[in-house]
Amino acid sequence: MARLASSRWSIVLGLAIVIAALPFLFPSNYYFRVAAIVNIFALAVVGLNLLMGYAGQVSLGHAGFMGIGAYSVAIGSAHFKLHGLLAMLIGAALAGLVAFLVGRPILRLKGHYLAVATLGFGLLISMALANEAAWTGGPDGMGVPRLEILGYRLRGPDTWYYISGGALLIGVILALNLIESPTGRAMRAIHDSEIASRVAGIDVAAYKLRIFVLSAIYASVAGSLMAFLNGHITPDGTAGFLRSVELVTMVVLGGMGSVVGAIVGAAVLVILPQALTIFHDYEHLMLGLIIMVSMILLPRGIVPSLLARLRGGGA
Amino acid sequence: MSFPLLETDNLSIAFGGIKAVDSVSLTVQPGKIHSIIGPNGAGKTTLFNLISGLYQPSSGRVKLGGEDVTGLPPEQLARRGLSRSFQNLQIFFRMSACDNVMVGRHRHEKTSMLGHLFALPSVRAENARSRDLAMGLLERVGLAGVANKEAGSLSYGALKRLEIARALATEPRILLLDEPAAGCNAIETEEIDRVIHDVAKSGIAVLLVEHDMRLVMRISDHVLVLERGKSLVSGTPETVRNDPRVITAYLGTFGTEEANRA
């Protein structure tokens, strides 16, 4: 117990130090912006990893929930003149509610069938956002009013870097707490054997639904932060199918069932395309190659495979 | 004779016209070991799956502690005190041995998911309690030494005992064990023998499917022989051992002649 608790707090402490120290290495605002995007994606991926890596349920439509969070902030503050933070909370509640309603029927599906059903859900959200132009501005997207707290306008990538870093830290603490709790054991058990879980008294359907709702709330908050950071959002950029695929790739690349892996996966997939622009026309080719080679050499994901190697167990 | 803890009344299930379990009635008393034997394909595991809620019976009833529980799902039966192990292991392979057993504590853990997210002191206390109980059970089945090892790295015999420990963690009133000694060596079988004895002595009813006849005859209070889904003979180990129909069921008519000659 002491060992587990200390490893939990060492992860949190390590992350806090990294978030606080990185700005000293940033030569320009551009770096703050990229790092803020890493934080935001990492937050969504930590949530999705609870669902995929721990509970073993895939979702190919999670960007849909990011879209709900992003557009709740945009529509709430632009059309209803709500305070941005209130709009963000409403978005999180809405995403949770939608996940609850959608999750009940589709979480009965398994494996590829669940993947396709969630994919359909994601497409539905991004199409709705693109079509309801009166509210959302259509495919071109809409502007997001600046968040104001106590008369102070929050702008600039550095401000949002620290805010998103704080949000990520909170998300990581909650996720780590959950993993070492009865709920966490139940979801890991469901991943390995649903039958044995049921015999142990676990209501499998109820737990899948709870984790789905929780991961949707993570994604929604991440989407809201993205909207605040960018000041402008589009259906494709927040809720598009490729975004969903990107989130899943971050989970798998970083390492299923590893909170640190989720962050590393997000960081790699956000930073690499920026770094690879030096290859000009071959940028996407290089990105694809690096992902492939990484999965071949580190098949369990970057963090779990490297940890196994450090312990001398091989990948 | 005390009140029966588990009763099945003419329990049947058919798969595509074939009656895998056909009108089986049995009663299990608290603290007693009730074994089910029979040739391969006799319907022993199917009967277990019916009783533990994994299959829905075509007809017949299951009563647990006097309450009709026919058709209830396994998670509801777990809350009413029924637990089981599996013939083909159902282990949480990526979790530690201790965590596997802690999952068995699930129905006794009362804190909410919101509490779990914030790691409230009540949750930490509950975690510690579950861990202590799990460690005690691992000790009881002789696995305390591997508590923190990933279950996937344990031997087959250890996993069999791990399943029993996990089932016991639910604090069942009745425990269904499906071939707990299959694939175990003599020492491991002896250990399982001892564990089953202890379990029954603590007042838990045990329903056992097992192929190791020496084990069955040694520890059972009551034996039921199934053949092609039907109950063939039922009684004390002695009655069953000496019943010619049982020998026929296992060895065929030719075998009976051989046995008689011997």
Contacts between the chains, C-beta under 8 A, distances in Angstrom:
chain1	res1	chain2	res2	distance
A	1	B	127	7.2
A	1	B	128	6.3
A	1	B	131	6.3
A	174	B	117	4.7
A	174	B	118	7.3
A	177	B	116	6.4
A	177	B	117	5.7
A	177	B	118	6.4
A	177	B	119	3.9
A	177	B	123	8.0
A	178	B	113	7.6
A	178	B	116	5.3
A	178	B	117	5.4
A	180	B	119	7.7
A	180	B	127	6.9
A	181	B	111	7.6
A	181	B	115	7.9
A	181	B	116	3.5
A	181	B	119	7.1
A	181	B	123	5.7
A	181	B	127	6.8
A	182	B	105	7.7
A	182	B	106	6.2
A	182	B	109	4.1
A	182	B	111	6.7
A	182	B	116	6.5
A	182	B	123	7.8
A	182	B	126	7.1
A	182	B	127	7.7
A	182	B	130	7.5
A	183	B	113	5.0
A	183	B	116	4.6
A	184	B	116	7.1
A	185	B	95	7.3
A	185	B	99	5.9
A	185	B	102	5.7
A	185	B	103	5.1
A	185	B	106	7.4
A	186	B	103	7.0
A	186	B	106	6.1
A	188	B	92	6.6
A	188	B	94	6.8
A	188	B	95	5.5
A	188	B	99	7.4
A	189	B	92	4.9
A	189	B	95	7.0
A	189	B	103	4.6
A	191	B	92	8.0
A	191	B	94	7.3
A	192	B	91	7.2
A	192	B	92	4.0
A	192	B	93	5.5
A	192	B	94	5.8
A	192	B	95	6.8
A	193	B	90	4.4
A	193	B	91	7.0
A	193	B	92	6.2
A	195	B	54	6.9
A	195	B	74	7.5
A	195	B	86	7.5
A	195	B	90	5.4
A	196	B	86	7.2
A	196	B	90	3.7
A	196	B	91	7.2
A	196	B	92	6.8
A	196	B	103	8.0
A	196	B	166	7.7
A	197	B	103	7.1
A	198	B	73	6.6
A	198	B	74	4.1
A	198	B	75	4.7
A	198	B	78	7.5
A	199	B	52	6.6
A	199	B	74	4.8
A	199	B	75	7.8
A	199	B	78	6.1
A	199	B	83	6.3
A	199	B	84	5.7
A	199	B	90	7.6
A	199	B	167	7.6
A	200	B	78	6.3
A	200	B	83	7.6
A	200	B	103	5.1
A	200	B	104	5.2
A	200	B	106	5.3
A	200	B	107	7.5
A	200	B	166	6.7
A	200	B	169	7.9
A	200	B	170	6.2
A	201	B	75	5.4
A	201	B	78	3.4
A	201	B	79	5.7
A	201	B	106	5.0
A	201	B	107	3.6
A	201	B	170	6.1
A	202	B	75	6.2
A	202	B	103	7.4
A	202	B	106	5.4
A	203	B	75	5.2
A	204	B	75	7.3
A	210	B	113	6.0
A	214	B	113	8.0
A	257	B	94	7.5
